[in-house]
Amino acid sequence: MAERDNLKAGERRVATILFSDMKGFTSLSERMDPEEMDSFMGRVFGMFEQIIRAHGGTVEKYIGDALVAVFGVPEIHEDDPSRAVHAAFEFVSRVRSENTDAGDSSRNISFRTGIHTGLVTTGKRGEYDVVTGHAMAVAQRLEAAAASGTILVSEATKEKCELDFEFSEPRQIEARGKAELVTAYELKGEAFVALRDAGPFIGRRDILDEMLRAYLRDRPDEVSGFYLSGEAGIGKTRLIQAFLDKLRLFPDFKSPILAARAQRYRPDGFAVIVDMVLGYFGLGPKVERAEAKKALAAFPGVAATARERFVDLACCVDSEHPDPSSITSLYDVYEAILARHAGDLFPIVCVVDNANSMDRLSREFFQYLFKNGLIKPFFILAGREYPPELRKAFQGLKNLKVPPLSAEEAEAMVRSRWSEPEPEGLKRILETCMGNPLFLREYSAYARKHR
């Protein structure tokens, strides 16, 4: 990935474009002193730019009171569309919160945002790195069609993150320079899902078999499992899904699967642990306090004080700086879940995707569990690399590096998305993607659609 992330002029990439425009800029500037207006705009856009960078995107340019950001250039992430949507959602939420706190309706601001995923080309304009392509125009048209304070995404973006977010019914809008209408969806909010399906499972049978053998030999008094490492898009999450699918086929398999996906841009303390527990009760992040209390109230073996503190964490009461003593309350809830399933025929499974982004307090929680808990789940962690702090916390896990697909497997992946590929197109895709499943899927889908 390091070599692929070194962009060259004229390189083609699938990227996600975020176009956001401030509503009422002209009338606001007429009411404010120029210096005051400049300071105000600097603060607002500075906040937006900080959020974009925290999500792995870059600000490509400013156009008056509008901002254009790119996700996927220069650094590629397998979840760039989700990052872009989450960044926009966080900014809109922050703006609403600040409007409420300010109490001065004359200075209330709002943004309308459009997000599209498509092919772009990298290049230079003087000393500046830029991206060009029709994807930019589509994002701008979506922004123009969005209502104040809302986010519109294209179908191409929605398809890649629809398990992460809730969207409205489709609507059709016209896009300048585009003959057909553009299908757009309004973002409604976040949806909870720990793992996402990414198409057929191809190759890696030897790794899958090794994971299954180790699971069947697992001892609940020892920390064991695997850390799957590899470059972005190499298929770590899909391998986890295949492993879990196999477990569910075992006769009488009823053990819980405690799953979470760590997010570098989410600051919440104990975020991974909270998500696992909420998922166990069929709840998602952003859960209402009353709903969380009701779910835990019906669960035996947890003291009222521990339930209350967990609800505080789950419902974001000072979630960025939680009381370190919360670890004991979380432990009580987590241990009660483990104890409830101690008699199950198969071991409990604990899954953390994107584990290299695990927050510090979640990491320390697991260390506390390993030291004090009588029952240890079987762990499957996955991330680009296996950092030293995780190696120290999860001693006992075996590191498995997920390799690229072989030439035959790569061709099978292409044909799963493009049943009758043109020979030259197939050759170019296989040479370019170098066995990376994400790239194979995306380029073959693009080639099938656009020939």
Solvent accessible surface area in square Angstrom, and as a share of the most:
residue,aa,sasa,rsa
1,M,40,0.18
2,A,81,0.63
3,E,151,0.68
4,R,47,0.17
5,D,30,0.16
6,N,104,0.53
7,L,55,0.28
8,K,150,0.64
9,A,83,0.64
10,G,47,0.45
11,E,51,0.23
12,R,141,0.51
13,R,10,0.03
14,V,48,0.28
15,A,2,0.02
16,T,0,0.00
17,I,0,0.00
18,L,0,0.00
19,F,12,0.05
20,S,0,0.00
21,D,23,0.12
22,M,3,0.01
23,K,116,0.49
24,G,39,0.38
25,F,66,0.27
26,T,90,0.53
27,S,52,0.34
28,L,6,0.03
29,S,39,0.25
30,E,134,0.60
31,R,141,0.52
32,M,17,0.08
33,D,80,0.41
34,P,108,0.68
35,E,143,0.64
36,E,68,0.31
37,M,13,0.06
38,D,106,0.55
39,S,77,0.49
40,F,22,0.09
41,M,26,0.12
42,G,46,0.44
43,R,130,0.47
44,V,4,0.02
45,F,15,0.06
46,G,38,0.36
47,M,19,0.09
48,F,0,0.00
49,E,33,0.15
50,Q,122,0.54
51,I,7,0.03
52,I,0,0.00
53,R,156,0.57
54,A,42,0.32
55,H,2,0.01
56,G,18,0.17
57,G,5,0.05
58,T,53,0.31
59,V,34,0.20
60,E,31,0.14
61,K,83,0.35
62,Y,100,0.38
63,I,84,0.43
64,G,75,0.72
65,D,28,0.14
66,A,6,0.04
67,L,0,0.00
68,V,1,0.01
69,A,0,0.00
70,V,2,0.01
71,F,0,0.00
72,G,2,0.02
73,V,15,0.09
74,P,65,0.41
75,E,77,0.34
76,I,25,0.13
77,H,15,0.07
78,E,62,0.28
79,D,6,0.03
80,D,10,0.05
81,P,12,0.07
82,S,7,0.04
83,R,23,0.09
84,A,0,0.00
85,V,0,0.00
86,H,25,0.11
87,A,0,0.00
88,A,1,0.00
89,F,46,0.19
90,E,47,0.21
91,F,1,0.00
92,V,9,0.05
93,S,45,0.29
94,R,94,0.34
95,V,8,0.04
96,R,135,0.49
97,S,58,0.38
98,E,64,0.29
99,N,30,0.15
100,T,111,0.64
101,D,118,0.61
102,A,69,0.54
103,G,70,0.68
104,D,62,0.32
105,S,91,0.59
106,S,54,0.35
107,R,93,0.34
108,N,73,0.38
109,I,15,0.08
110,S,27,0.17
111,F,4,0.02
112,R,76,0.28
113,T,1,0.01
114,G,0,0.00
115,I,0,0.00
116,H,27,0.12
117,T,8,0.04
118,G,14,0.13
119,L,33,0.16
120,V,2,0.01
121,T,45,0.26
122,T,11,0.07
123,G,17,0.17
124,K,115,0.49
125,R,138,0.50
126,G,73,0.70
127,E,161,0.72
128,Y,163,0.62
129,D,106,0.55
130,V,24,0.14
131,V,7,0.04
132,T,55,0.32
133,G,38,0.37
134,H,83,0.37
135,A,5,0.04
136,M,27,0.12
137,A,38,0.29
138,V,3,0.02
139,A,0,0.00
140,Q,73,0.32
141,R,75,0.27
142,L,0,0.00
143,E,8,0.04
144,A,50,0.38
145,A,20,0.16
146,A,5,0.04
147,A,62,0.48
148,S,49,0.31
149,G,13,0.13
150,T,28,0.16
151,I,6,0.03
152,L,1,0.00
153,V,0,0.00
154,S,3,0.02
155,E,75,0.34
156,A,30,0.24
157,T,0,0.00
158,K,39,0.16
159,E,105,0.47
160,K,69,0.29
161,C,2,0.01
162,E,75,0.34
163,L,88,0.44
164,D,28,0.15
165,F,8,0.03
166,E,96,0.43
167,F,34,0.14
168,S,31,0.20
169,E,145,0.65
170,P,69,0.44
171,R,102,0.37
172,Q,100,0.44
173,I,13,0.07
174,E,122,0.55
175,A,8,0.06
176,R,196,0.72
177,G,79,0.76
178,K,68,0.29
179,A,111,0.86
180,E,105,0.47
181,L,92,0.46
182,V,10,0.06
183,T,27,0.16
184,A,0,0.00
185,Y,18,0.07
186,E,44,0.20
187,L,17,0.08
188,K,121,0.51
189,G,11,0.10
190,E,51,0.23
191,A,28,0.21
192,F,71,0.30
193,V,49,0.28
194,A,14,0.11
195,L,28,0.14
196,R,45,0.16
197,D,102,0.53
198,A,28,0.22
199,G,25,0.24
200,P,56,0.35
201,F,31,0.13
202,I,31,0.16
203,G,11,0.11
204,R,20,0.07
205,R,130,0.47
206,D,106,0.55
207,I,17,0.08
208,L,3,0.01
209,D,63,0.33
210,E,47,0.21
211,M,0,0.00
212,L,24,0.12
213,R,132,0.48
214,A,20,0.16
215,Y,0,0.00
216,L,105,0.52
217,R,168,0.61
218,D,21,0.11
219,R,130,0.47
220,P,77,0.48
221,D,74,0.39
222,E,82,0.37
223,V,28,0.16
224,S,27,0.18
225,G,7,0.07
226,F,7,0.03
227,Y,0,0.00
228,L,0,0.00
229,S,7,0.05
230,G,3,0.03
231,E,44,0.20
232,A,0,0.00
233,G,11,0.11
234,I,2,0.01
235,G,13,0.12
236,K,14,0.06
237,T,34,0.20
238,R,40,0.15
239,L,0,0.00
240,I,0,0.00
241,Q,20,0.09
242,A,9,0.07
243,F,0,0.00
244,L,4,0.02
245,D,69,0.36
246,K,77,0.33
247,L,0,0.00
248,R,133,0.49
249,L,139,0.69
250,F,44,0.18
251,P,105,0.66
252,D,102,0.53
253,F,31,0.13
254,K,161,0.68
255,S,8,0.05
256,P,17,0.10
257,I,42,0.21
258,L,2,0.01
259,A,17,0.13
260,A,0,0.00
261,R,38,0.14
262,A,3,0.02
263,Q,50,0.22
264,R,133,0.49
265,Y,24,0.09
266,R,52,0.19
267,P,80,0.50
268,D,22,0.12
269,G,7,0.07
270,F,1,0.00
271,A,10,0.08
272,V,3,0.02
273,I,0,0.00
274,V,6,0.04
275,D,8,0.04
276,M,0,0.00
277,V,0,0.00
278,L,1,0.01
279,G,28,0.27
280,Y,52,0.20
281,F,42,0.17
282,G,69,0.67
283,L,19,0.09
284,G,22,0.21
285,P,27,0.17
286,K,137,0.58
287,V,17,0.10
288,E,125,0.56
289,R,85,0.31
290,A,78,0.60
291,E,87,0.39
292,A,0,0.00
293,K,90,0.38
294,K,161,0.68
295,A,24,0.19
296,L,1,0.00
297,A,67,0.52
298,A,92,0.71
299,F,8,0.04
300,P,91,0.57
301,G,75,0.73
302,V,11,0.06
303,A,61,0.47
304,A,66,0.51
305,T,110,0.64
306,A,4,0.03
307,R,63,0.23
308,E,72,0.32
309,R,54,0.20
310,F,0,0.00
311,V,1,0.01
312,D,25,0.13
313,L,8,0.04
314,A,6,0.04
315,C,30,0.18
316,C,65,0.39
317,V,71,0.41
318,D,90,0.46
319,S,13,0.09
320,E,101,0.45
321,H,137,0.61
322,P,11,0.07
323,D,70,0.36
324,P,99,0.62
325,S,67,0.43
326,S,1,0.01
327,I,29,0.15
328,T,66,0.39
329,S,18,0.11
330,L,0,0.00
331,Y,32,0.12
332,D,63,0.33
333,V,0,0.00
334,Y,0,0.00
335,E,34,0.15
336,A,15,0.12
337,I,1,0.00
338,L,0,0.00
339,A,58,0.45
340,R,140,0.51
341,H,33,0.15
342,A,64,0.49
343,G,78,0.75
344,D,47,0.24
345,L,127,0.63
346,F,31,0.13
347,P,34,0.21
348,I,8,0.04
349,V,0,0.00
350,C,0,0.00
351,V,0,0.00
352,V,0,0.00
353,D,6,0.03
354,N,30,0.16
355,A,0,0.00
356,N,43,0.22
357,S,22,0.14
358,M,12,0.05
359,D,29,0.15
360,R,135,0.49
361,L,23,0.12
362,S,0,0.00
363,R,47,0.17
364,E,63,0.28
365,F,0,0.00
366,F,0,0.00
367,Q,68,0.30
368,Y,71,0.27
369,L,0,0.00
370,F,33,0.14
371,K,172,0.73
372,N,67,0.34
373,G,5,0.04
374,L,149,0.74
375,I,31,0.16
376,K,25,0.11
377,P,1,0.01
378,F,1,0.00
379,F,0,0.00
380,I,0,0.00
381,L,0,0.00
382,A,0,0.00
383,G,1,0.01
384,R,63,0.23
385,E,91,0.41
386,Y,18,0.07
387,P,17,0.11
388,P,103,0.65
389,E,77,0.35
390,L,3,0.02
391,R,117,0.43
392,K,142,0.60
393,A,5,0.04
394,F,1,0.00
395,Q,127,0.57
396,G,55,0.53
397,L,19,0.09
398,K,106,0.45
399,N,60,0.31
400,L,20,0.10
401,K,151,0.64
402,V,4,0.02
403,P,63,0.40
404,P,78,0.49
405,L,11,0.06
406,S,51,0.33
407,A,75,0.58
408,E,130,0.58
409,E,52,0.23
410,A,4,0.03
411,E,56,0.25
412,A,45,0.35
413,M,7,0.03
414,V,0,0.00
415,R,106,0.39
416,S,54,0.35
417,R,70,0.26
418,W,7,0.02
419,S,87,0.56
420,E,142,0.64
421,P,16,0.10
422,E,77,0.35
423,P,112,0.71
424,E,108,0.48
425,G,19,0.18
426,L,20,0.10
427,K,116,0.49
428,R,158,0.58
429,I,14,0.07
430,L,46,0.23
431,E,110,0.49
432,T,83,0.49
433,C,1,0.00
434,M,118,0.53
435,G,6,0.06
436,N,0,0.00
437,P,4,0.02
438,L,22,0.11
439,F,23,0.10
440,L,0,0.00
441,R,30,0.11
442,E,42,0.19
443,Y,62,0.24
444,S,0,0.00
445,A,28,0.22
446,Y,74,0.28
447,A,20,0.15
448,R,106,0.39
449,K,154,0.65
450,H,102,0.46
451,R,171,0.62
